[in-house]
Amino acid sequence: MKNTDLKNTIEEVTLHLDEVGDPLLKEANAIHDTLKWLNHLKQQTEDSIRTLAKQRQDLFTKIQKNYVNSEIETADVSTTRAKDL
């Protein structure tokens, strides 16, 4: 039987084994802690992506107040060319 054959994660299954020892429980708990940390990082990343999108939109709105679309488009083309060098 492979781990992928299970319907539940191995750390969850470990909690339901008879007389499972401390070393296995500690390992299962370590996996659980890693999962919690990854979920926290995922949430922080999603928050940061939303913040970045808002910052970019705010900057674009301010630029549109001072420049016409053709100037912005020309600067965009210049930016692309500079990246290609």
NUKE-12749 format. One record per atom (N, C-alpha, C, O): residue number from 1; residue in one letter; atom name; x negated, y, z. Coordinates in nm, 4 decimals. Atoms other than C-alpha are relative to their C-alpha. Example, Ala and Ser with C-alpha at 12.3 -4.5 7.8 and 13.67 -1.06 7.14 Angstrom:
# NUKE-12749
  margu  torti  fivex        xx        yy        zz
      1      A      N   -0.0890   -0.1190    0.0000
      1      A     CA   -1.2300   -0.4500    0.7800
      1      A      C   -0.0900    0.1200    0.0000
      1      A      O   -0.1936    0.1181    0.0665
      2      S      N    0.0820   -0.1190   -0.0060
      2      S     CA   -1.3670   -0.1060    0.7140
      2      S      C    0.0770    0.1090    0.0730
      2      S      O    0.0261    0.2198    0.0899
END
This chain:
# NUKE-12749
  margu  torti  fivex        xx        yy        zz
      1      M      N   -0.0848   -0.1182    0.0000
      1      M     CA    0.0000    0.0000    0.0000
      1      M      C   -0.0888    0.1238    0.0000
      1      M      O   -0.1873    0.1315    0.0734
      2      K      N    0.0740   -0.1256    0.0063
      2      K     CA   -0.1260    0.3460   -0.0900
      2      K      C    0.0764    0.1076    0.0762
      2      K      O    0.1976    0.0982    0.0957
      3      N      N   -0.0587   -0.1147   -0.0688
      3      N     CA   -0.0644    0.6707    0.0975
      3      N      C    0.1109    0.0617   -0.0842
      3      N      O    0.2104    0.1103   -0.0304
      4      T      N   -0.0983   -0.0612    0.0892
      4      T     CA    0.1278    0.7919   -0.2069
      4      T      C    0.1297   -0.0809   -0.0092
      4      T      O    0.2293   -0.0323   -0.0628
      5      D      N   -0.1210    0.0826    0.0002
      5      D     CA    0.3773    0.5062   -0.1647
      5      D      C    0.0946    0.0379    0.1145
      5      D      O    0.2104   -0.0038    0.1156
      6      L      N   -0.0816   -0.0379   -0.1161
      6      L     CA    0.5052    0.6596    0.1607
      6      L      C    0.0982    0.1100   -0.0359
      6      L      O    0.0709    0.1938   -0.1219
      7      K      N   -0.1000   -0.1063    0.0188
      7      K     CA    0.8171    0.8747    0.1723
      7      K      C   -0.0279    0.1194    0.0913
      7      K      O    0.0233    0.2289    0.0682
      8      N      N    0.0369   -0.1051   -0.0948
      8      N     CA    0.6723    1.0783    0.4604
      8      N      C   -0.1517    0.0139    0.0022
      8      N      O   -0.2243   -0.0754   -0.0416
      9      T      N    0.1445   -0.0191   -0.0094
      9      T     CA    0.3297    1.2238    0.5233
      9      T      C   -0.0571   -0.0951    0.1047
      9      T      O    0.0122   -0.1349    0.1983
     10      I      N    0.0630    0.0956   -0.0903
     10      I     CA    0.0839    0.9978    0.7014
     10      I      C   -0.0065    0.0529    0.1432
     10      I      O    0.0007   -0.0246    0.2386
     11      E      N    0.0041   -0.0538   -0.1364
     11      E     CA    0.0596    1.2367    0.9962
     11      E      C    0.1352   -0.0147    0.0705
     11      E      O    0.1402   -0.0326    0.1922
     12      E      N   -0.1323    0.0227   -0.0590
     12      E     CA    0.4362    1.2070    1.0495
     12      E      C    0.0198   -0.1473    0.0329
     12      E      O    0.0737   -0.1810    0.1383
     13      V      N   -0.0121    0.1442   -0.0217
     13      V     CA    0.4252    0.8291    1.0154
     13      V      C   -0.0795   -0.0417    0.1241
     13      V      O   -0.0350   -0.1258    0.2023
     14      T      N    0.0858    0.0328   -0.1144
     14      T     CA    0.1425    0.8143    1.2704
     14      T      C    0.0742    0.0159    0.1319
     14      T      O    0.0553   -0.0639    0.2237
     15      L      N   -0.0736   -0.0271   -0.1247
     15      L     CA    0.3746    0.9596    1.5371
     15      L      C    0.1026   -0.1079    0.0316
     15      L      O    0.1499   -0.1167    0.1448
     16      H      N   -0.1003    0.1039   -0.0210
     16      H     CA    0.6124    0.6660    1.4914
     16      H      C   -0.0583   -0.1415    0.0043
     16      H      O    0.0159   -0.2397    0.0037
     17      L      N    0.0643    0.1313   -0.0134
     17      L     CA    0.3594    0.3837    1.5134
     17      L      C   -0.0008   -0.0411    0.1473
     17      L      O   -0.0159    0.0435    0.2355
     18      D      N    0.0039    0.0508   -0.1375
     18      D     CA    0.3708    0.1636    1.8243
     18      D      C   -0.1417    0.0097    0.0555
     18      D      O   -0.2390   -0.0255   -0.0111
     19      E      N    0.1254   -0.0052   -0.0751
     19      E     CA    0.0949    0.2261    2.0756
     19      E      C   -0.1158    0.0614   -0.0791
     19      E      O   -0.2291    0.0135   -0.0737
     20      V      N    0.1057   -0.0677    0.0742
     20      V     CA   -0.0957    0.4618    1.8491
     20      V      C   -0.0938    0.0675    0.1006
     20      V      O   -0.0483    0.1277    0.1979
     21      G      N    0.0973   -0.0533   -0.0957
     21      G     CA   -0.4140    0.5725    2.0219
     21      G      C   -0.0271    0.1478   -0.0176
     21      G      O    0.0106    0.2103   -0.1167
     22      D      N    0.0360   -0.1411   -0.0027
     22      D     CA   -0.5440    0.9142    2.1077
     22      D      C   -0.0788    0.0456   -0.1226
     22      D      O   -0.0487    0.1521   -0.1765
     23      P      N    0.0759   -0.0469    0.1174
     23      P     CA   -0.7979    0.9311    1.8215
     23      P      C    0.0879    0.0213   -0.1228
     23      P      O    0.0703    0.1183   -0.1965
     24      L      N   -0.0889   -0.0145    0.1157
     24      L     CA   -0.5267    0.8761    1.5614
     24      L      C    0.0972    0.1162    0.0195
     24      L      O    0.1266    0.1896   -0.0748
     25      L      N   -0.0892   -0.1132   -0.0283
     25      L     CA   -0.2911    1.1216    1.7308
     25      L      C   -0.0730    0.1329   -0.0181
     25      L      O   -0.0164    0.2282   -0.0717
     26      K      N    0.0786   -0.1230    0.0168
     26      K     CA   -0.5686    1.3840    1.7407
     26      K      C   -0.0201    0.0317   -0.1479
     26      K      O   -0.0133    0.1474   -0.1895
     27      E      N    0.0187   -0.0206    0.1439
     27      E     CA   -0.6321    1.3325    1.3709
     27      E      C    0.1298    0.0476   -0.0654
     27      E      O    0.1279    0.1378   -0.1491
     28      A      N   -0.1301   -0.0430    0.0527
     28      A     CA   -0.2610    1.3633    1.2907
     28      A      C    0.0287    0.1446    0.0397
     28      A      O    0.0789    0.2228   -0.0409
     29      N      N   -0.0212   -0.1379   -0.0472
     29      N     CA   -0.2430    1.6807    1.5017
     29      N      C   -0.0923    0.0974   -0.0720
     29      N      O   -0.0534    0.2111   -0.0987
     30      A      N    0.0924   -0.0859    0.0744
     30      A     CA   -0.5487    1.8211    1.3239
     30      A      C    0.0557    0.0296   -0.1394
     30      A      O    0.0455    0.1419   -0.1887
     31      I      N   -0.0628   -0.0206    0.1309
     31      I     CA   -0.3718    1.7701    0.9914
     31      I      C    0.1162    0.0974    0.0133
     31      I      O    0.1325    0.1869   -0.0696
     32      H      N   -0.1127   -0.0910   -0.0245
     32      H     CA   -0.0631    1.9412    1.1324
     32      H      C   -0.0500    0.1433    0.0187
     32      H      O    0.0084    0.2369   -0.0360
     33      D      N    0.0562   -0.1342   -0.0217
     33      D     CA   -0.2763    2.2360    1.2490
     33      D      C   -0.0513    0.0605   -0.1303
     33      D      O   -0.0344    0.1799   -0.1545
     34      T      N    0.0477   -0.0482    0.1293
     34      T     CA   -0.4383    2.2619    0.9053
     34      T      C    0.1166    0.0456   -0.0868
     34      T      O    0.1090    0.1482   -0.1545
     35      L      N   -0.1201   -0.0369    0.0759
     35      L     CA   -0.0941    2.2671    0.7456
     35      L      C    0.0577    0.1329    0.0470
     35      L      O    0.0952    0.2174   -0.0343
     36      K      N   -0.0494   -0.1267   -0.0549
     36      K     CA    0.0198    2.5448    0.9794
     36      K      C   -0.0871    0.1155   -0.0469
     36      K      O   -0.0359    0.2207   -0.0853
     37      W      N    0.0923   -0.1042    0.0418
     37      W     CA   -0.2918    2.7450    0.8937
     37      W      C    0.0174    0.0313   -0.1487
     37      W      O    0.0173    0.1479   -0.1882
     38      L      N   -0.0202   -0.0212    0.1431
     38      L     CA   -0.2394    2.6940    0.5199
     38      L      C    0.1309    0.0737   -0.0285
     38      L      O    0.1355    0.1606   -0.1156
     39      N      N   -0.1276   -0.0708    0.0169
     39      N     CA    0.1238    2.8046    0.5466
     39      N      C   -0.0130    0.1461    0.0392
     39      N      O    0.0449    0.2340   -0.0246
     40      H      N    0.0251   -0.1382   -0.0424
     40      H     CA    0.0089    3.1142    0.7340
     40      H      C   -0.0755    0.0761   -0.1094
     40      H      O   -0.0403    0.1891   -0.1432
     41      L      N    0.0770   -0.0638    0.1077
     41      L     CA   -0.2474    3.1911    0.4624
     41      L      C    0.0851    0.0239   -0.1234
     41      L      O    0.0732    0.1274   -0.1890
     42      K      N   -0.0892   -0.0138    0.1150
     42      K     CA    0.0133    3.1324    0.1927
     42      K      C    0.0912    0.1211    0.0186
     42      K      O    0.1107    0.1995   -0.0742
     43      Q      N   -0.0881   -0.1141   -0.0277
     43      Q     CA    0.2481    3.3824    0.3591
     43      Q      C   -0.0765    0.1314   -0.0101
     43      Q      O   -0.0263    0.2292   -0.0655
     44      Q      N    0.0818   -0.1208    0.0092
     44      Q     CA   -0.0319    3.6363    0.3934
     44      Q      C   -0.0314    0.0340   -0.1457
     44      Q      O   -0.0286    0.1505   -0.1852
     45      T      N    0.0295   -0.0214    0.1416
     45      T     CA   -0.1224    3.5894    0.0273
     45      T      C    0.1215    0.0562   -0.0722
     45      T      O    0.1093    0.1513   -0.1494
     46      E      N   -0.1225   -0.0490    0.0636
     46      E     CA    0.2381    3.6370   -0.0842
     46      E      C    0.0285    0.1441    0.0407
     46      E      O    0.0682    0.2252   -0.0430
     47      D      N   -0.0183   -0.1381   -0.0467
     47      D     CA    0.2650    3.9519    0.1307
     47      D      C   -0.0986    0.0932   -0.0691
     47      D      O   -0.0622    0.2033   -0.1104
     48      S      N    0.1026   -0.0830    0.0635
     48      S     CA   -0.0602    4.0842   -0.0144
     48      S      C    0.0303    0.0227   -0.1479
     48      S      O    0.0079    0.1320   -0.2000
     49      I      N   -0.0357   -0.0138    0.1414
     49      I     CA    0.0564    4.0183   -0.3708
     49      I      C    0.1135    0.1008   -0.0166
     49      I      O    0.1114    0.1822   -0.1089
     50      R      N   -0.1095   -0.0977    0.0059
     50      R     CA    0.3786    4.2117   -0.3039
     50      R      C   -0.0523    0.1412    0.0270
     50      R      O   -0.0112    0.2363   -0.0396
     51      T      N    0.0581   -0.1306   -0.0307
     51      T     CA    0.1783    4.4975   -0.1494
     51      T      C   -0.0783    0.0535   -0.1188
     51      T      O   -0.0669    0.1711   -0.1534
     52      L      N    0.0777   -0.0397    0.1172
     52      L     CA   -0.0567    4.5048   -0.4476
     52      L      C    0.0903    0.0464   -0.1139
     52      L      O    0.0616    0.1473   -0.1783
     53      A      N   -0.0934   -0.0384    0.1065
     53      A     CA    0.2346    4.5179   -0.6930
     53      A      C    0.0613    0.1372    0.0287
     53      A      O    0.0764    0.2194   -0.0617
     54      K      N   -0.0577   -0.1302   -0.0381
     54      K     CA    0.3883    4.8088   -0.5009
     54      K      C   -0.1031    0.1109   -0.0146
     54      K      O   -0.0705    0.2189   -0.0638
     55      Q      N    0.1053   -0.1005    0.0134
     55      Q     CA    0.0560    4.9957   -0.4869
     55      Q      C   -0.0233    0.0347   -0.1471
     55      Q      O   -0.0386    0.1516   -0.1825
     56      R      N    0.0204   -0.0248    0.1433
     56      R     CA    0.0098    4.9530   -0.8618
     56      R      C    0.1159    0.0801   -0.0586
     56      R      O    0.0946    0.1712   -0.1385
     57      Q      N   -0.1163   -0.0726    0.0507
     57      Q     CA    0.3640    5.0719   -0.9317
     57      Q      C   -0.0024    0.1446    0.0476
     57      Q      O    0.0278    0.2358   -0.0294
     58      D      N    0.0081   -0.1364   -0.0544
     58      D     CA    0.3181    5.3743   -0.7038
     58      D      C   -0.1049    0.0822   -0.0754
     58      D      O   -0.0811    0.1981   -0.1091
     59      L      N    0.1053   -0.0705    0.0738
     59      L     CA   -0.0080    5.4663   -0.8791
     59      L      C    0.0458    0.0319   -0.1417
     59      L      O    0.0237    0.1426   -0.1907
     60      F      N   -0.0485   -0.0206    0.1364
     60      F     CA    0.1494    5.4234   -1.2226
     60      F      C    0.1023    0.1138   -0.0047
     60      F      O    0.0988    0.1971   -0.0953
     61      T      N   -0.1010   -0.1061   -0.0071
     61      T     CA    0.4430    5.6465   -1.1231
     61      T      C   -0.0664    0.1364    0.0141
     61      T      O   -0.0254    0.2325   -0.0510
     62      K      N    0.0712   -0.1269   -0.0186
     62      K     CA    0.2030    5.9188   -1.0055
     62      K      C   -0.0731    0.0409   -0.1273
     62      K      O   -0.0751    0.1587   -0.1631
     63      I      N    0.0716   -0.0298    0.1242
     63      I     CA   -0.0017    5.8925   -1.3252
     63      I      C    0.0978    0.0490   -0.1069
     63      I      O    0.0659    0.1405   -0.1828
     64      Q      N   -0.1000   -0.0412    0.0991
     64      Q     CA    0.3149    5.9224   -1.5372
     64      Q      C    0.0457    0.1446    0.0214
     64      Q      O    0.0933    0.2085   -0.0724
     65      K      N   -0.0379   -0.1390   -0.0268
     65      K     CA    0.3846    6.2572   -1.3686
     65      K      C   -0.1022    0.0982   -0.0575
     65      K      O   -0.0715    0.2153   -0.0798
     66      N      N    0.1074   -0.0885    0.0445
     66      N     CA    0.0524    6.3943   -1.4944
     66      N      C   -0.0477   -0.0255   -0.1430
     66      N      O   -0.1197    0.0566   -0.1998
     67      Y      N    0.0457    0.0358    0.1341
     67      Y     CA   -0.0016    6.2207   -1.8293
     67      Y      C    0.1167   -0.0507   -0.0833
     67      Y      O    0.2096   -0.1124   -0.0313
     68      V      N   -0.1031    0.0530    0.0909
     68      V     CA    0.2119    6.1441   -2.1350
     68      V      C   -0.0373   -0.1439   -0.0349
     68      V      O   -0.1514   -0.1863   -0.0164
     69      N      N    0.0218    0.1422    0.0301
     69      N     CA    0.2510    5.7841   -2.2507
     69      N      C   -0.1160   -0.0224   -0.0965
     69      N      O   -0.1914   -0.1184   -0.0807
     70      S      N    0.1086    0.0203    0.0971
     70      S     CA    0.0110    5.8289   -2.5444
     70      S      C   -0.1368    0.0107    0.0673
     70      S      O   -0.2296   -0.0604    0.0286
     71      E      N    0.1279   -0.0109   -0.0720
     71      E     CA   -0.2679    5.9373   -2.3059
     71      E      C   -0.0274   -0.1259    0.0828
     71      E      O   -0.1405   -0.1738    0.0899
     72      I      N    0.0143    0.1222   -0.0804
     72      I     CA   -0.2050    5.6376   -2.0813
     72      I      C   -0.0353   -0.1171   -0.0901
     72      I      O   -0.1218   -0.1979   -0.0561
     73      E      N    0.0265    0.1088    0.0945
     73      E     CA   -0.2004    5.4019   -2.3806
     73      E      C   -0.1418    0.0088   -0.0556
     73      E      O   -0.2081   -0.0935   -0.0724
     74      T      N    0.1365   -0.0190    0.0496
     74      T     CA   -0.5261    5.5521   -2.5147
     74      T      C   -0.1014   -0.0437    0.1059
     74      T      O   -0.2009   -0.1087    0.0739
     75      A      N    0.0892    0.0412   -0.1088
     75      A     CA   -0.6916    5.5026   -2.1761
     75      A      C    0.0025   -0.1513    0.0174
     75      A      O   -0.0990   -0.2119    0.0517
     76      D      N   -0.0120    0.1461   -0.0097
     76      D     CA   -0.5614    5.1446   -2.1725
     76      D      C   -0.0857   -0.0672   -0.1065
     76      D      O   -0.1554   -0.1646   -0.0779
     77      V      N    0.0806    0.0540    0.1094
     77      V     CA   -0.7228    5.0750   -2.5113
     77      V      C   -0.1482    0.0169    0.0321
     77      V      O   -0.2273   -0.0746    0.0096
     78      S      N    0.1401   -0.0246   -0.0362
     78      S     CA   -1.0489    5.2323   -2.3910
     78      S      C   -0.0462   -0.0972    0.1086
     78      S      O   -0.1602   -0.1435    0.1071
     79      T      N    0.0321    0.0949   -0.1068
     79      T     CA   -1.0396    5.0106   -2.0834
     79      T      C   -0.0261   -0.1386   -0.0569
     79      T      O   -0.1215   -0.2054   -0.0172
     80      T      N    0.0176    0.1308    0.0642
     80      T     CA   -0.9997    4.6983   -2.2965
     80      T      C   -0.1312   -0.0056   -0.0754
     80      T      O   -0.2037   -0.1047   -0.0667
     81      R      N    0.1254   -0.0036    0.0761
     81      R     CA   -1.2875    4.8018   -2.5221
     81      R      C   -0.1213   -0.0058    0.0939
     81      R      O   -0.2196   -0.0741    0.0650
     82      A      N    0.1105   -0.0020   -0.0961
     82      A     CA   -1.5118    4.8682   -2.2227
     82      A      C   -0.0234   -0.1391    0.0600
     82      A      O   -0.1372   -0.1764    0.0884
     83      K      N    0.0127    0.1358   -0.0537
     83      K     CA   -1.4405    4.5177   -2.0900
     83      K      C   -0.0650   -0.0943   -0.0999
     83      K      O   -0.1329   -0.1895   -0.0614
     84      D      N    0.0527    0.0859    0.1048
     84      D     CA   -1.5373    4.3645   -2.4234
     84      D      C   -0.1500    0.0210   -0.0255
     84      D      O   -0.2130   -0.0584   -0.0953
     85      L      N    0.1428   -0.0294    0.0246
     85      L     CA   -1.8857    4.5200   -2.4178
     85      L      C   -0.0905   -0.0896    0.0796
     85      L      O   -0.2127   -0.0779    0.0704
END
